[in-house]
Amino acid sequence: MPQTGSHDDGSPLRTEFDFELPHGYVDAAGTVHRRGAMRLATARDELSPLIDQRVRENPAYLGVVLLSLVITRLGTVTDIHAGVVEGLFATDLAYLQDFYRRINGLDSGHGAVACPSCGTSFAVPGSVAGGRLGEA
């Protein structure tokens, strides 16, 4: 259950955010689920996947485990686990990774990259610069 509270100024603290996937999750019955909700991540959410054996064997799996912890529903699916996230289309996974970064304030809006040929550094949008979830 999402936490509720208020900021110092008395305004409510929003902890859950609705989203709509570009393609949608297709369940075993063939039903497409596009609308869902994601809650803000806690420190525990960021840390607990680090001891998950799947993440230790394959660090790229961190994003899958992390998203499975913070997505609260996907259409009528409420039991969100790594298998559900694994079943998403690549476009939907990328969308959710970006959404996670935005709602948790981890998207700086830009990143720095260097040209592999000449070494010149320049700024690009944060979504282009990349970075996996949990690597803030």
Beta strands, then each sheet from edge to edge (+ up, - down):
strand 1: 16-26
strand 2: 32-39
strand 3: 71-74
strand 4: 111-114
strand 5: 121-124
sheet 1: 1+ 2- 3+
sheet 2: 4+ 5-
end
